[in-house]
Amino acid sequence: MLERIFGLGAHGTSVRGELLAGLTTFLTMAYIVFVNPEILAAAGVPKEAAFVATCLAAAFGSLLMAFIANVPVAIAPGMGLNAFFAYVVVVQMHYSWQAALGCVFLSGCLFVLVTVTGVREAIVGGVPRSLRIAITAGIGLFLAIIALKSAGLVAASPATFVTLGDLHEPGVILAALGFLCVAGLSAWGFRGALLAGILAVTALSFVFAGNVFQGVFAAPPSIAPTLFALDIPGALSGGLINVILVFFMVELFDATGTLIAVAGRAGLMREKGDRRLSRALLADSLSIPVGAMLGTSSTTAYLESAAGVAAGGRTGLTAATVAALFLLCLFFAPLAGSAPAYATAPALLYVACLMLRDIAELDWDDVTEWAPACVAALAMPFTYSIANGVACGFIGYAALKLVTGRAREAKPVVWIVAALFLLRYAVMPAG
């Protein structure tokens, strides 16, 4: 049956190889079941329900990828957009988490529409590579400042805005040790380094930081507090169109880039005109509104799937294995609930560091490319908003091309997006 569904022989793989690849991918991304509920809880989303929504959304998205596209790519709530959801849309902009879920749902529907109609290629092709790099790097910086704050390594200062935290606090010390653990294990090629770091710091927190052990296994908590809690009218009426646009754009670039990188590494698809890529993007886009209905921020294809591909994963059976393991995680809710913020902070900081690597690929010989990209990346942490960073990037890119007489180099998508953000800033305060 598995041969008939996934074509294992045609892809030169076996059931055992696919199961091992799925386990490898899962170990590299299982940290999300600890990190995502912690981040969403900052927005007021019930943590236990967010945990269930995270597991179910990851399982559902990975199954879509398995059976619609038959590629070894797993899906789960994405890092970066969950922070944008919680710390910007809800905490900073003061919208309800239900309205933020409505934005996620609408952005997912828009993603489905552009995927089905083929508009996706025109949008992705029209956005400069420098701005795509800037968005990734900027989200990395944004995650970094959140991680450092959660770890207690940085604190507020009335004179300098931020300063060094109290290094005598047990949580700060454990977070620092956790980051060294994650980085060290990664250097040795250990696949589950992020998960191991979270578990190690959580275990030490019971001994040195007064954390209370809540157990390991239990029946899954109720998802009722977040199931279908999204507020679509609130998302449409609350001036959140720019938020929907940011969700959509980051989802689009993240999914497309990840799928091309991971599946391309396995020799499964090309960048353009490949039906498997189109089906994979459709699976990815369909998972976003479903995740919003369950109660979590945007889902996306995970770059960590490359670990499974390196381990021999070639078909959707790898993704289906990941889905089964996420469903199994539902019974580990007490353990996930025991992990304090400073235990998940090291994993978040390590992911942030990984996202900064692409900044080296900017064209540093062309100031009209690297200058707006750097402004976009720096604006995200310093304005505490991914939306502001994206806006600065597009507006700066268009303006710089215009004043240097190179306006033709900016494609229509750039001018349209820049105009939308300018209009947004003209009619309402930034934030």
C-alpha distance (Angstrom), angle and dihedral (degrees) to the residues before:
residue distance angle dihedral
M1 . . .
L2 3.80 . .
E3 3.80 90.1 .
R4 3.79 90.4 52.8
I5 3.81 94.6 47.2
F6 3.80 100.7 41.1
G7 3.80 104.2 22.1
L8 3.80 93.3 -129.8
G9 3.79 95.2 173.1
A10 3.78 93.7 49.6
H11 3.80 89.4 54.3
G12 3.80 94.1 46.8
T13 3.78 96.3 -115.7
S14 3.81 141.0 109.7
V15 3.79 139.4 -139.9
R16 3.80 91.5 -103.8
G17 3.80 91.9 48.9
E18 3.80 92.6 49.4
L19 3.81 92.9 47.9
L20 3.80 91.7 50.9
A21 3.81 90.4 47.1
G22 3.80 89.9 50.9
L23 3.80 91.5 50.7
T24 3.81 89.9 49.4
T25 3.80 92.3 51.6
F26 3.79 91.8 46.4
L27 3.80 93.6 52.2
T28 3.80 90.9 53.1
M29 3.83 94.1 51.6
A30 3.83 104.0 29.4
Y31 3.81 88.8 99.8
I32 3.81 87.0 81.3
V33 3.83 91.7 74.9
F34 3.82 87.3 63.1
V35 3.81 100.4 35.5
N36 3.81 102.5 42.2
P37 3.84 97.5 54.9
E38 3.81 89.2 46.3
I39 3.82 91.6 54.2
L40 3.81 95.1 42.8
A41 3.81 90.3 48.8
A42 3.81 87.6 63.4
A43 3.81 86.2 64.9
G44 3.79 92.4 51.5
V45 3.80 96.6 -99.5
P46 3.83 108.2 146.5
K47 3.79 103.4 -101.9
E48 3.80 98.8 -140.9
A49 3.81 92.5 48.7
A50 3.82 89.4 46.3
F51 3.80 88.7 53.9
V52 3.81 91.5 54.1
A53 3.82 91.7 44.3
T54 3.82 90.0 51.1
C55 3.81 93.0 52.4
L56 3.81 94.5 43.7
A57 3.82 94.3 45.4
A58 3.82 90.9 49.7
A59 3.80 91.7 48.0
F60 3.80 94.0 46.3
G61 3.81 94.3 46.7
S62 3.79 93.2 46.7
L63 3.82 90.7 49.8
L64 3.81 89.8 51.8
M65 3.79 89.2 52.0
A66 3.80 89.9 48.4
F67 3.79 99.1 49.5
I68 3.83 103.4 28.1
A69 3.80 100.0 40.4
N70 3.84 103.8 14.0
V71 3.80 92.8 -142.1
P72 3.85 128.0 136.7
V73 3.81 93.9 -116.9
A74 3.81 122.9 122.0
I75 3.80 127.1 -150.4
A76 3.80 130.8 -148.8
P77 3.82 138.9 145.3
G78 3.79 106.4 -57.2
M79 3.78 126.9 -117.5
G80 3.77 113.5 -120.1
L81 3.76 98.0 27.8
N82 3.80 90.4 61.0
A83 3.81 87.6 56.1
F84 3.81 90.9 46.3
F85 3.80 88.5 50.0
A86 3.80 94.3 51.1
Y87 3.79 108.3 30.1
V88 3.80 101.0 32.9
V89 3.80 110.9 26.6
V90 3.81 96.2 36.4
V91 3.82 108.4 22.2
Q92 3.81 100.2 32.7
M93 3.81 102.6 28.0
H94 3.83 92.8 36.9
Y95 3.79 97.7 -132.0
S96 3.79 120.6 143.7
W97 3.78 119.4 -99.3
Q98 3.80 87.2 -121.9
A99 3.82 90.5 59.8
A100 3.81 89.5 46.4
L101 3.82 88.7 54.5
G102 3.80 86.9 51.6
C103 3.80 88.9 56.0
V104 3.79 90.3 51.1
F105 3.81 90.7 50.1
L106 3.81 93.3 49.9
S107 3.81 93.1 45.8
G108 3.81 88.4 51.7
C109 3.80 91.6 50.8
L110 3.81 89.1 50.0
F111 3.80 89.4 49.8
V112 3.81 90.3 52.0
L113 3.81 90.0 50.0
V114 3.81 96.0 51.6
T115 3.81 90.6 44.1
V116 3.79 94.7 51.7
T117 3.81 93.7 44.1
G118 3.80 94.9 45.2
V119 3.81 93.5 -120.4
R120 3.81 88.9 123.4
E121 3.81 93.5 80.7
A122 3.79 91.8 52.4
I123 3.81 91.9 50.8
V124 3.80 96.0 45.2
G125 3.80 91.6 43.5
G126 3.81 91.5 49.6
V127 3.80 97.2 54.8
P128 3.82 114.1 84.9
R129 3.77 116.1 -112.8
S130 3.80 89.7 -126.7
L131 3.81 91.3 61.8
R132 3.80 91.8 46.9
I133 3.81 88.3 53.9
A134 3.80 90.2 46.1
I135 3.81 92.9 53.2
T136 3.80 91.6 52.5
A137 3.80 94.1 45.4
G138 3.80 93.1 43.4
I139 3.80 91.9 52.4
G140 3.80 86.6 50.8
L141 3.81 90.9 55.4
F142 3.79 90.2 45.6
L143 3.81 90.8 52.7
A144 3.79 90.1 46.5
I145 3.80 94.9 58.3
I146 3.82 90.4 46.5
A147 3.81 90.8 49.6
L148 3.80 93.4 48.0
K149 3.81 90.4 49.0
S150 3.81 92.1 48.3
A151 3.80 89.7 49.4
G152 3.80 91.5 50.1
L153 3.81 91.7 -122.6
V154 3.81 91.1 122.0
A155 3.79 126.2 36.9
A156 3.79 137.5 -179.1
S157 3.80 119.5 -83.1
P158 3.83 126.2 -171.5
A159 3.81 90.8 -150.0
T160 3.81 103.2 42.8
F161 3.84 101.9 15.4
V162 3.82 91.3 -124.5
T163 3.78 133.4 32.3
L164 3.81 141.4 165.2
G165 3.80 114.8 -63.8
D166 3.79 127.8 -129.5
L167 3.79 104.7 -69.2
H168 3.81 91.2 -166.1
E169 3.81 92.8 67.5
P170 3.84 112.2 106.4
G171 3.80 91.6 -135.4
V172 3.81 92.4 55.4
I173 3.80 92.2 50.3
L174 3.81 92.4 46.5
A175 3.81 91.5 48.6
A176 3.81 90.8 52.6
L177 3.79 90.9 48.8
G178 3.80 89.4 47.1
F179 3.80 91.9 55.7
L180 3.79 91.2 49.6
C181 3.81 88.2 49.9
V182 3.81 92.8 51.3
A183 3.81 94.3 45.1
G184 3.80 93.1 44.0
L185 3.81 94.5 49.4
S186 3.81 90.0 46.3
A187 3.80 90.1 52.4
W188 3.80 88.0 55.4
G189 3.81 90.4 50.8
F190 3.81 96.3 -110.2
R191 3.81 106.8 163.7
G192 3.80 98.1 -150.5
A193 3.80 96.8 46.5
L194 3.82 96.0 129.7
L195 3.79 93.4 47.7
A196 3.81 91.5 45.1
G197 3.80 90.8 51.8
I198 3.81 92.5 52.2
L199 3.80 92.7 47.6
A200 3.82 93.0 46.0
V201 3.82 94.3 51.7
T202 3.81 91.3 43.9
A203 3.82 90.4 52.4
L204 3.82 91.9 48.8
S205 3.82 90.9 47.4
F206 3.82 90.2 65.8
V207 3.81 89.8 58.2
F208 3.81 104.5 35.1
A209 3.80 108.2 20.9
G210 3.81 105.1 41.0
N211 3.80 95.2 -111.5
V212 3.81 114.6 161.9
F213 3.80 118.6 -124.2
Q214 3.81 110.3 -128.3
G215 3.80 98.9 -177.4
V216 3.79 133.5 -102.3
F217 3.80 110.1 -108.4
A218 3.80 131.0 42.0
A219 3.77 141.1 137.6
P220 3.82 111.3 -75.0
P221 3.82 113.8 -86.5
S222 3.80 120.6 -115.8
I223 3.79 118.0 -83.2
A224 3.82 91.2 -161.7
P225 3.86 95.6 106.3
T226 3.82 91.9 62.4
L227 3.81 104.3 23.9
F228 3.82 108.8 114.1
A229 3.83 88.8 -14.1
L230 3.81 92.5 131.1
D231 3.80 116.9 123.8
I232 3.80 108.3 -144.1
P233 3.84 96.7 170.6
G234 3.81 88.0 51.2
A235 3.79 90.8 52.0
L236 3.81 91.1 51.4
S237 3.78 97.6 43.0
G238 3.78 101.2 39.4
G239 3.79 100.6 73.6
L240 3.77 90.5 -101.8
I241 3.81 98.5 133.8
N242 3.81 90.9 110.0
V243 3.81 89.3 51.6
I244 3.80 90.8 52.9
L245 3.82 88.4 49.2
V246 3.82 92.3 52.7
F247 3.80 92.5 46.9
F248 3.80 89.6 49.6
M249 3.81 96.8 46.9
V250 3.80 95.7 47.3
E251 3.81 91.2 45.0
L252 3.80 89.9 50.5
F253 3.80 97.4 49.5
D254 3.80 94.6 38.4
A255 3.80 94.7 50.8
T256 3.80 95.9 42.6
G257 3.79 94.8 46.4
T258 3.80 93.9 45.1
L259 3.79 94.9 47.8
I260 3.79 93.3 48.1
A261 3.81 92.1 46.3
V262 3.81 97.8 45.7
A263 3.79 101.5 36.0
G264 3.79 91.3 38.0
R265 3.81 89.1 55.8
A266 3.79 87.6 56.6
G267 3.81 91.2 48.2
L268 3.79 91.7 -117.4
M269 3.80 104.3 123.8
R270 3.79 146.5 6.0
E271 3.79 128.7 -129.1
K272 3.81 97.5 -107.4
G273 3.75 136.2 32.9
D274 3.80 95.7 8.8
R275 3.81 116.5 136.9
R276 3.80 92.5 -154.1
L277 3.79 90.2 56.4
S278 3.81 90.1 50.6
R279 3.81 91.5 48.8
A280 3.79 91.4 46.4
L281 3.80 91.3 51.1
L282 3.80 89.5 48.4
A283 3.81 90.5 52.4
D284 3.80 90.4 47.8
S285 3.80 93.3 48.7
L286 3.82 94.0 46.7
S287 3.79 90.8 54.9
I288 3.82 93.1 59.7
P289 3.83 99.8 67.2
V290 3.81 90.4 40.1
G291 3.81 89.8 53.1
A292 3.81 89.7 50.1
M293 3.80 90.4 52.6
L294 3.80 89.4 50.9
G295 3.79 91.0 49.7
T296 3.80 110.5 -100.6
S297 3.78 137.5 109.9
S298 3.81 123.7 -101.9
T299 3.79 118.4 -41.1
T300 3.78 121.4 -145.8
A301 3.79 143.4 172.2
Y302 3.81 110.1 -79.8
L303 3.78 122.4 -125.4
E304 3.81 86.6 -151.0
S305 3.80 85.5 75.5
A306 3.80 84.8 82.5
A307 3.82 87.0 75.8
G308 3.80 89.9 60.6
V309 3.80 91.4 46.6
A310 3.80 89.5 51.5
A311 3.82 87.7 51.6
G312 3.81 90.8 55.7
G313 3.82 104.8 -86.4
R314 3.79 111.5 153.2
T315 3.82 107.7 153.0
G316 3.78 143.4 42.8
L317 3.79 90.2 -89.4
T318 3.80 86.5 80.2
A319 3.82 90.3 56.3
A320 3.82 91.3 44.3
T321 3.81 89.3 54.4
V322 3.80 90.1 52.8
A323 3.81 89.0 50.6
A324 3.81 91.8 53.0
L325 3.81 91.2 50.4
F326 3.81 92.0 50.6
L327 3.80 88.8 52.8
L328 3.80 88.5 51.6
C329 3.82 88.3 53.9
L330 3.80 89.1 66.8
F331 3.80 87.9 81.0
F332 3.85 92.5 56.3
A333 3.82 96.4 66.9
P334 3.86 95.4 123.4
L335 3.80 90.9 55.5
A336 3.80 91.8 48.8
G337 3.79 90.2 47.8
S338 3.81 90.9 52.7
A339 3.81 94.0 59.7
P340 3.84 109.3 101.1
A341 3.81 122.9 -146.1
Y342 3.81 92.2 -101.5
A343 3.83 89.1 56.9
T344 3.80 93.9 56.8
A345 3.83 93.3 39.2
P346 3.85 94.9 78.9
A347 3.81 91.5 55.5
L348 3.80 90.3 46.9
L349 3.80 91.4 50.3
Y350 3.80 92.0 48.3
V351 3.82 91.0 51.7
A352 3.81 87.8 49.7
C353 3.80 90.6 54.1
L354 3.80 90.9 50.8
M355 3.80 90.6 52.8
L356 3.81 91.6 54.8
R357 3.80 94.0 61.6
D358 3.81 94.5 83.7
I359 3.81 93.0 63.0
A360 3.81 88.0 81.5
E361 3.81 89.4 65.6
L362 3.82 94.1 66.2
D363 3.80 117.7 116.5
W364 3.80 97.1 -106.2
D365 3.81 91.6 -177.4
D366 3.82 93.1 65.2
V367 3.80 114.2 65.4
T368 3.81 91.7 -168.0
E369 3.80 87.9 63.1
W370 3.80 105.6 38.5
A371 3.82 99.6 36.4
P372 3.83 97.9 60.9
A373 3.80 89.5 39.2
C374 3.80 92.0 55.2
V375 3.79 92.0 45.1
A376 3.82 89.8 51.8
A377 3.80 93.0 49.3
L378 3.82 94.1 45.8
A379 3.80 94.2 44.8
M380 3.80 92.6 60.8
P381 3.83 98.4 66.3
F382 3.81 96.1 29.9
T383 3.82 94.6 51.6
Y384 3.81 89.9 33.5
S385 3.77 89.7 -128.9
I386 3.79 133.7 105.1
A387 3.82 88.3 -162.3
N388 3.79 92.9 58.5
G389 3.79 90.9 48.2
V390 3.80 93.1 51.6
A391 3.80 89.8 47.1
C392 3.81 93.0 50.3
G393 3.79 90.0 49.8
F394 3.78 96.7 51.9
I395 3.80 95.6 40.3
G396 3.81 92.4 45.6
Y397 3.80 93.4 46.7
A398 3.80 93.4 50.6
A399 3.81 93.3 44.1
L400 3.81 94.4 48.1
K401 3.80 93.1 48.4
L402 3.81 88.7 49.1
V403 3.81 97.7 50.3
T404 3.82 92.5 45.2
G405 3.80 92.6 52.9
R406 3.79 93.4 -112.5
A407 3.80 98.8 109.8
R408 3.80 92.0 131.8
E409 3.80 89.9 67.0
A410 3.82 90.5 67.1
K411 3.79 111.1 79.8
P412 3.83 122.9 -137.9
V413 3.82 92.9 -97.3
V414 3.81 90.1 63.1
W415 3.80 93.4 52.0
I416 3.81 92.8 45.8
V417 3.81 94.6 49.6
A418 3.82 92.7 43.0
A419 3.82 90.2 50.9
L420 3.81 91.4 49.8
F421 3.78 92.3 52.2
L422 3.83 92.1 45.7
L423 3.79 89.1 51.9
R424 3.78 89.9 49.1
Y425 3.82 92.3 53.4
A426 3.81 91.3 44.8
V427 3.80 95.3 56.0
M428 3.81 101.4 36.3
P429 3.79 139.8 24.1
A430 3.82 118.2 -88.5
G431 3.79 116.6 -103.8
